[in-house]
Every structure is written in structure tokens, then in C-alpha cells.
């Protein structure tokens, strides 16, 4: 059973960490080979099922992530790459989370050098 009214209220808890993402962030896991870890950020407090769509400030689609989890309060990592496999540019991005049967949430995050 999912309390859709409560789930709708919890959409406001969705966030991105770290925000802003700083190149070379301490959030990255260190690699023994290169010294720098994988570039990624995390969408947190997601409902069990959600689609995350990421846009640049021009409104161009950057990437889309499908999230499925057995529990509420889920999370998913994003590798900071476009759908075409290119590293994203520094700047501000808009994300849209659509949770079927629950609602939608819009937020923003920054990537700085």
C-alpha cells in the first residue's frame, strides 16, 4: 500500500548531492590508478518509481534516468555524462522528477570547476 498523499508531500524532499558539484569533489571515490574517482552525483529521497530528466538552461535534454527501487527514500547516481556519453559542461542544470501516480518535482543543481 502506498499513501499517495504522503508520497506527494515527500516529493519536496528530493534533492541532489553534492550541490553544487565541484570538480574533484570529495564525494568522489578515490582510484588507486588515477588518483581521481568516478565523477558522479546522487539524486536522493526518490519514490519507488521515477523518471529523472535533466536539462541545461537552454532547455535541451541532457540525460534521462529511470529509477526503480523496492523501498521508498531511494537514490540513484548519475555519471555527469550526456545521453551521447560526453562529459557535461560546467553550469546550472534543471532536473524534473516524474513519479507515476504520485506527482512531479522540479529542482536545479550546479556543476562548478
C-alpha positions in Angstrom: 0.0 0.0 0.0 1.3 3.4 -0.9 -0.2 6.5 0.7 -0.2 8.8 -2.4 -1.0 11.9 -0.4 2.1 11.4 1.8 4.2 10.4 -1.2 3.2 13.6 -3.0 4.3 15.7 0.0 7.6 13.8 0.2 8.4 14.8 -3.4 9.6 18.1 -1.9 12.4 16.1 -0.1 14.0 15.1 -3.4 17.5 16.6 -3.8 20.9 16.3 -5.4 24.2 15.8 -3.5 26.6 17.3 -3.7 25.1 20.6 -4.8 27.0 22.3 -6.1 29.2 19.6 -7.6 32.8 20.8 -7.5 35.2 19.3 -10.0 37.4 17.0 -7.9 34.8 16.8 -5.2 35.5 14.8 -2.0 32.3 13.0 -2.8 34.2 11.0 -5.4 35.7 7.7 -4.5 39.4 7.7 -4.9 41.0 5.4 -7.5 44.3 3.6 -6.9 45.2 4.0 -10.6 44.4 7.6 -11.5 44.0 9.2 -8.0 40.7 10.7 -9.1 37.4 8.8 -8.6 34.4 8.5 -10.8 32.6 11.8 -11.4 29.0 11.4 -10.2 26.3 13.0 -8.2 23.3 11.4 -6.4 19.6 12.1 -6.6 18.2 11.3 -3.1 14.8 10.7 -1.4 13.2 9.3 -4.6 9.9 7.4 -4.7 10.0 3.8 -5.6 9.4 4.5 -9.3 10.5 7.7 -11.0 11.9 9.1 -14.2 14.5 11.9 -13.9 15.0 14.1 -16.8 18.0 16.5 -16.9 18.1 19.7 -19.0 20.6 22.5 -19.5 19.4 26.1 -19.1 18.6 26.3 -22.8 16.0 23.6 -22.2 18.0 21.0 -24.2 17.7 17.4 -22.9 21.0 16.3 -21.4 20.1 12.8 -20.0 17.2 10.7 -18.6 17.4 8.2 -15.8 14.8 5.5 -14.9 14.7 4.7 -11.2 13.1 1.6 -9.8 13.5 0.6 -6.1 11.9 -1.8 -3.7 11.9 0.9 -1.0 10.8 4.5 -0.5 13.6 7.0 0.1 15.6 5.6 -2.8 18.5 7.1 -4.5 20.3 6.9 -7.9 23.7 8.0 -9.1 24.4 9.9 -12.3 27.7 9.9 -14.0 27.7 13.5 -15.2 27.5 12.4 -18.9 25.1 13.2 -21.6 23.0 10.6 -23.4 25.7 10.6 -26.0 28.4 9.7 -23.5 30.1 13.1 -23.3 31.1 14.8 -20.1 28.7 17.7 -19.3 29.9 21.3 -19.2 30.1 23.4 -16.0 26.9 25.3 -15.3 23.4 25.1 -13.9 21.1 22.3 -14.7 17.4 21.7 -14.2 16.0 18.3 -13.3 12.4 17.0 -13.5 11.3 14.0 -11.5 8.1 12.3 -12.6 6.6 9.7 -10.3 3.7 7.9 -11.9 0.5 8.1 -9.8 2.2 10.5 -7.3 3.3 13.7 -9.0 6.2 15.7 -10.2 9.2 17.7 -8.8 11.5 20.2 -10.4 14.8 21.3 -9.0 18.2 22.6 -10.0 21.9 21.8 -9.4 25.2 23.4 -10.3 28.4 22.0 -11.6 31.4 24.2 -11.0 35.1 24.0 -11.8 
